[in-house]
Amino acid sequence: MLISKALCFLLSLFILVSCSKKNNIENSVIKEKSLELQVLEVYEIGKDALEGGDVLYAAKKFNEAETLFPQSDWAPKSALMAAYSYYVQDYYGDSIAELERFIRVYPYHKDVSYAHYLLGICYFEQIVDEKKDLQSIKNAKIKFDYVLKQYANTEYALDAEFKISLINDILASKEMYIGRYYFEKKKWISAINRFRTVVDDYDTTIYTAEALHRLVEVHYTIGLIDEAEKYAQLLGYNYGSSEWYQNTYSLFDKNYKIRKKDRFKEIKKKNKKVLKKFKTLFE
């Protein structure tokens, strides 16, 4: 009898514990579903605000969505959307802060390549004047170089490569500007160093031909004719059809410009004669 009662007690206790665990699991699932719905609702509010142009409120709601349920798939997406919200309204500092946090918190997320790319864009779009915004230029180049190396097979790599070429043009332009200034002030060594930087570091830019010509000009001016000829040959080999090569050639041949003008006049006279003959065909 006692054994029977003990068995009944243990069975009842087991049923009670099982029911309790079941209820806890069900409550946990319901709570999780409820959080998921809350996150989705807040995310949609943020999305509507972004589409409506209220980017600050949108960023706030996206941050709220991330905080509500950090373990959900919506959390990193919300963090990126907060960064993008700031970006579209040119709040670059806030966008950069959000993107750096995203990279730190979600380093293995599938969209981390986009975060690095957008970070580069934020730096790039702050460039207004190459003489003043050097830090933004450097940061943009570092970030685009990173995207190009780490995510070469992504859609962002192609644009990153294009942006790097633009940045190199900007940096080369800055070096040329300073080099010309030093040349005018007759600071020959400083001018040579600036023009050499363009030739050595930015040889794919639109300023390379001019930089070679300036090196010819500087060396010729200070009497280093052999060095001037060396750069003239390099300019002729790579940019023989450019106006800078013609300017260089005229340094060594003072009568070149005069002969060029005379030759141009002769060509114009011949053209007029040909045109006159051509007109007689219709008379």
Order of alpha helices (4+ residues) and beta strands (2+ residues): alpha-alpha-alpha-alpha-alpha-alpha-alpha-alpha-alpha-alpha-alpha-alpha
